Amino acid sequence: MTDTTLEQQDAIDAVKAQMRKEAHARRASLSDTYRKEAAKAAAETFIAAVPVPYAQTISIYWAIRDELDCTPLLTHFMDDGHRVCLPVVMGRDLPLEMRLWAPTDPLVPNGFNTMAPPAGAETVVPDIVVTPLLGFDGTGTRLGYGGGYYDRSLASWPQKPLLVGYAFGVQEFDHLPRDTHDVPLDMVVTENGVRRFSEG
């Protein structure tokens, strides 16, 4: 990596850091009432707009802090008999492990105040991944938290799943910088509707 490339990367990292602060502030400004209504609206939009065949596996995450609540979405797919898996953090620099979860299966703490199926649960490569994010733009660029868990996971799987961002509408930015390792979203679902993106 040349000095110029290093300088460019430092500049991108600095922009991302500032945008993460802005995204956190936008989410924090939302009221509890709005969050509850948004979670219901986003779930209804997702169910209507994103086909999930029973033969496919969908990955849904536990929302943390002030993320858009995934509970209505998770409850729908679990109650409807779909194959659902939850992401499991295996280590700071490792890909996520996706473990199948059924309503009668136990859950164990998995860091970041989340729960996950225990070791020994069946691991899968999901066909559809509902992914958390801090920000997104009109080209499908996703601003994550900087840990790289989803990027490493996507790079380790034999095929790319349908990647669906799940967020509040206020998390949309006009433009986000995209690193070469950043995998763009196929779509984003918010309380305002669904956005589909073309490649590039």
Secondary structure, DSSP 4 states (H G I P E B T S, - for coil): --HHHHHHHHHHHHHHHHHHHHHHHHHHTS-HHHHHHHHHHHHHHHHHHS---TTSEEE-PPP-TTSPP-HHHHHHHHHTT-EEEEEE---TTS--EEEE--TTS--EE-STT-EEPPTTSPB---SEEEE--SEE-TT--EE--SS-HHHHHHHHSSSPPEEEEE--GGGB-S-----TTPPPPSEEEETTEEEE----
